[in-house]
Amino acid sequence: MSNAGVARRYAEAAFEISVEQQALDRWRADIGVIAEYFGNHQLTFILGEPNVRLERKEQIVRDLLADKLQPEALSFALVLTERSLVGLATRIRDAFELLYNDYKGQIPATVTTAVPLDDATRQRIVSDLQAQVGKRILLDERVDPSILGGAIVRVGDTLMDGSVRQRLAVLRTQIAQGAFSGPDDGLDGYSDLFVLPQGPGGSPAAPTGGSDGSDGSDGSDGSKGPSGSSGGSNGDKSAGPASGPSSSTSMARRPSDAPRAQPVARPQLATAKATNGGNSGGGNSTSKKKRKR
């Protein structure tokens, strides 16, 4: 049999004796005292040492507990010492506590919050838990600022973690996995952080432009093309031939949509022509004079 099973058997035996004697509370206190002393590591080592005679061990227990326990509870401690079960004293106490609470129709509950509870919140928690478990709640309040908000409730073996810290941990896991089982899964009270602003007519607002030219500017240098279309990679305003629609929702570029090339002035060529023209004119007049002669 496992240690938990052995501890439960001895706890049940002590509990039955306490009910028969109508001394349940006294036995509960005595079992707690035995667990406190037998939980001492040095005492546990001495009482479990095979080289120490049993008579010596029993005398140690009597000297420590005779004036703290009722005679029946002292005998119970001596039985544990004789059978080398001193190390199970704390488990026996816990098992006895479960039997005691069940007999009284009550159950302990631990509530951990980031800030102390006020009276209204405490009463609401107690009422809700009593409605769920059907027993009187023995509330143990604890404060832990690291949970950020919400509450962590433990009732028996049941743990209910409604802390903000836990919700954020769930959110991080969902983002990492890219899977959400529902719109508010792990986001109670935080869904509004992920709602996009609405534009006219209830449609999502248009995104603002960025450095990548997503607002209608062309690719690398950010210069705008005609009608918000993207231009060449070097910012050239001339457009090539239309390549057809890129998707079922986009239309091919029409010839009229292509930007018109502007005439480029060539001042050097113009100056050269003017100079050459003047020189050529002078040369012709001189040659004519020579012919007349």
C-alpha positions in Angstrom: 0.0 0.0 0.0 1.2 3.5 -0.8 2.2 6.0 1.8 -1.0 8.0 1.0 -3.1 5.0 1.5 -1.4 4.1 4.9 -1.8 7.7 6.1 -5.5 7.7 5.2 -6.1 4.4 7.1 -4.5 5.8 10.3 -6.4 9.1 9.9 -9.7 7.2 9.5 -8.9 5.2 12.7 -8.2 8.4 14.7 -11.3 10.0 13.3 -13.5 7.1 14.3 -12.2 7.2 17.8 -12.7 11.0 18.0 -16.3 10.6 16.9 -17.0 7.9 19.4 -15.5 10.0 22.2 -17.3 13.1 20.9 -14.0 14.8 21.1 -13.6 15.6 17.4 -12.1 19.1 17.9 -9.7 17.9 20.6 -8.4 15.1 18.4 -8.0 17.5 15.5 -5.8 19.7 17.7 -3.8 16.7 19.0 -3.2 15.4 15.5 -1.9 18.8 14.5 0.5 18.8 17.5 1.9 15.4 16.5 2.4 16.4 12.9 4.2 19.6 14.1 6.7 17.7 16.2 7.2 14.7 14.0 7.7 17.1 11.1 11.0 18.2 12.6 13.8 16.7 10.6 16.2 16.1 13.5 13.5 14.3 15.6 12.4 12.3 12.5 16.0 11.2 12.0 16.4 10.1 15.6 13.1 8.2 15.8 13.9 6.5 12.5 17.5 5.5 13.4 17.7 1.7 13.7 20.6 1.9 16.1 18.5 3.7 18.7 16.5 1.3 20.9 12.7 1.5 20.8 12.5 2.2 24.5 14.7 5.2 24.0 12.5 6.5 21.2 9.4 6.1 23.2 10.9 7.9 26.1 11.8 10.8 23.8 8.2 11.0 22.5 6.8 10.9 26.1 9.1 13.7 27.2 8.1 15.9 24.3 4.3 15.3 24.1 3.0 13.9 27.4 1.9 17.3 28.7 0.6 18.4 25.3 -1.7 15.5 24.3 -4.6 13.6 25.7 -3.6 10.0 26.7 -5.3 8.4 23.7 -3.5 10.8 21.3 -0.2 10.1 23.0 -0.7 6.4 22.5 -1.4 7.1 18.8 1.9 8.9 18.6 3.7 6.0 20.2 2.1 3.6 17.7 3.5 5.7 14.9 6.9 5.6 16.5 6.9 1.8 17.0 5.8 1.1 13.4 8.3 3.6 11.9 5.5 5.8 10.5 6.7 9.0 12.0 7.4 10.4 8.5 3.7 10.1 7.7 2.5 12.4 10.5 1.9 15.4 8.2 -0.1 13.3 5.7 -2.2 11.8 8.5 -3.0 15.3 9.6 -4.0 16.4 6.1 -6.2 13.3 5.7 -7.8 13.8 9.1 -8.5 17.5 8.1 -10.4 16.3 5.0 -12.5 13.9 7.1 -13.2 16.7 9.6 -14.3 19.2 7.0 -16.5 16.7 5.3 -18.1 15.8 8.6 -18.8 19.5 9.3 -20.1 20.1 5.8 -17.5 22.7 5.0 -14.5 23.1 2.6 -11.5 25.4 2.7 -11.0 27.8 -0.2 -7.9 30.0 -1.0 -8.4 33.2 -2.9 -5.4 35.1 -4.2 -5.9 38.6 -5.5 -3.6 41.5 -6.5 -5.1 43.8 -3.8 -7.0 43.0 -0.6 -10.7 42.1 -1.0 -13.4 44.5 0.1 -16.4 43.3 2.0 -18.7 43.3 -1.0 -16.3 41.3 -3.2 -15.5 38.8 -0.4 -19.2 38.1 0.2 -19.9 37.7 -3.5 -17.0 35.2 -3.8 -18.1 33.2 -0.8 -21.7 33.1 -2.1 -20.7 32.0 -5.6 -18.4 29.2 -4.2 -21.0 27.9 -1.8 -23.5 27.7 -4.6 -21.1 25.7 -6.7 -19.8 23.2 -4.1 -22.9 23.0 -1.8 -20.8 23.4 1.4 -19.8 26.2 3.7 -16.7 28.0 2.5 -13.8 28.6 4.8 -12.1 31.4 3.0 -8.4 32.0 3.2 -7.4 35.3 1.6 -3.9 36.0 0.1 -2.5 39.0 -1.7 0.0 38.6 -4.6 0.6 41.8 -6.7 2.4 39.7 -9.3 -0.9 38.3 -10.7 -1.7 41.9 -11.9 -5.5 41.6 -11.5 -8.4 39.1 -11.3 -8.3 36.3 -8.8 -6.9 32.7 -8.4 -9.3 30.4 -6.4 -8.4 27.0 -5.1 -11.2 24.9 -3.7 -10.0 21.5 -2.6 -8.2 20.0 -5.6 -9.8 22.4 -8.0 -7.9 25.4 -9.2 -9.6 28.3 -11.0 -7.1 30.8 -12.4 -8.8 34.0 -13.6 -5.8 36.3 -13.1 -4.7 38.8 -15.7 -1.3 37.2 -15.7 -2.8 33.9 -16.8 -4.9 35.6 -19.5 -1.9 37.3 -20.9 0.0 34.0 -20.9 -2.8 32.4 -22.8 -2.8 35.3 -25.2 0.9 35.0 -25.8 0.5 31.3 -26.5 -2.3 31.8 -29.0 -0.3 34.5 -30.8 2.7 32.2 -31.0 0.6 29.3 -32.3 -1.6 31.5 -34.6 -4.7 29.8 -33.3 -7.7 31.4 -31.5 -10.7 29.3 -30.5 -12.9 32.4 -30.1 -12.8 36.2 -30.4 -12.4 36.7 -26.7 -10.5 33.5 -25.8 -8.1 34.6 -23.1 -9.0 38.3 -23.9 -11.8 39.1 -21.5 -11.7 42.8 -21.1 -9.0 43.3 -23.7 -10.8 42.7 -27.0 -11.0 46.4 -27.7 -7.2 46.6 -28.1 -7.6 44.7 -31.3 -10.5 46.5 -33.0 -9.6 48.6 -36.0 -10.9 52.2 -36.2 -13.9 52.6 -38.5 -14.0 54.9 -41.5 -17.1 56.5 -43.1 -19.9 54.1 -43.7 -18.7 51.6 -41.2 -15.8 50.4 -43.3 -12.3 50.1 -41.9 -10.4 53.4 -42.1 -7.9 53.7 -44.9 -4.4 53.0 -43.8 -1.9 55.8 -43.8 0.9 55.8 -46.2 4.3 54.4 -45.4 7.8 54.3 -46.7 7.0 51.4 -49.0 4.7 53.5 -51.2 1.5 51.7 -50.2 -0.5 55.0 -50.4 -0.3 55.2 -54.2 3.3 56.3 -54.6 5.6 54.3 -56.8 8.3 51.8 -55.7 11.7 53.0 -54.5 12.0 56.8 -54.6 8.4 57.5 -53.5 7.4 59.7 -56.5 3.8 59.4 -57.4 2.6 57.8 -60.6 -0.6 58.7 -62.5 -3.8 57.8 -60.7 -1.9 56.3 -57.8 -0.3 53.6 -60.0 3.3 52.6 -59.3 6.0 53.7 -61.7 9.3 52.3 -62.6 11.9 51.2 -60.1 14.2 54.3 -60.8 11.4 56.8 -60.6 11.1 57.2 -64.4 7.9 58.9 -65.3 7.5 57.0 -68.6 5.5 53.9 -68.5 6.0 50.7 -70.4 3.3 48.9 -72.3 0.3 47.6 -70.3 0.9 44.0 -69.1 -2.8 43.2 -68.4 -4.6 42.8 -65.0 -2.6 41.3 -62.2 -5.7 39.8 -60.6 -9.4 39.3 -61.1 -10.1 42.6 -59.2 -7.5 44.8 -61.0 -7.8 46.2 -64.6 -5.2 46.5 -67.2 -3.7 50.0 -67.7 -5.2 51.8 -70.6 -3.0 53.6 -73.2 -4.5 56.9 -72.1 -3.4 56.3 -68.6 0.2 56.2 -69.5 2.2 59.4 -68.7 3.1 61.6 -71.6 6.7 62.2 -72.2 7.7 65.9 -71.9 9.9 67.5 -74.5 13.5 67.8 -73.3 15.2 71.1 -74.0 18.7 70.8 -75.4 20.4 74.1 -74.8 23.9 72.9 -75.9 22.6 71.8 -79.3 20.7 75.0 -79.8 23.7 77.1 -78.9 25.9 75.1 -81.2 23.5 75.5 -84.1 23.3 79.3 -83.6 27.1 79.5 -83.5 27.6 77.4 -86.5 24.9 79.3 -88.3 26.6 82.6 -87.7 30.0 81.3 -88.8 28.6 79.6 -91.9 26.8 82.8 -92.9 30.0 84.9 -92.7 32.0 82.4 -94.7 29.5 82.4 -97.6 29.5 86.2 -98.0 33.3 86.3 -98.2 33.4 83.6 -100.9 30.8 85.5 -102.9 32.9 88.6 -103.0 35.9 86.7 -104.2 33.9 85.2 -107.1 32.8 88.6 -108.2 36.3 89.8 -108.4 
